[in-house]
Amino acid sequence: MQTLKATRRARPSRSRSGWNALTPAELQVARLVAAGLSNRAVAEELMVSPHTVNTHVRNAFLKLDVSSRVQLTRHVLIHDAEAF
């Protein structure tokens, strides 16, 4: 009898901190927060729960080592400006 081994797909490595550590969902939420939306408004825009938005904002704060929406907005503005 042959047993099957579980295989994992290799994920691209992501930094644990900094801008490159943010997931696509965290980036999307961060950009909407930077545009001035409240967590509730972001949740409505993305059709997710406010709790989910809060989790993404909290994770972005931790990864970027910031403690306010203003600091988060600065990161978004700096990094999105670099893309152009």
Secondary structure, 3 states (H helix, E strand, C coil): CCCCCCCCCCCCCCCCCCHHHCCHHHHHHHHHHHCCCCHHHHHHHHCCCHHHHHHHHHHHHHHHCCCCHHHHHHHHHHHHHHCC
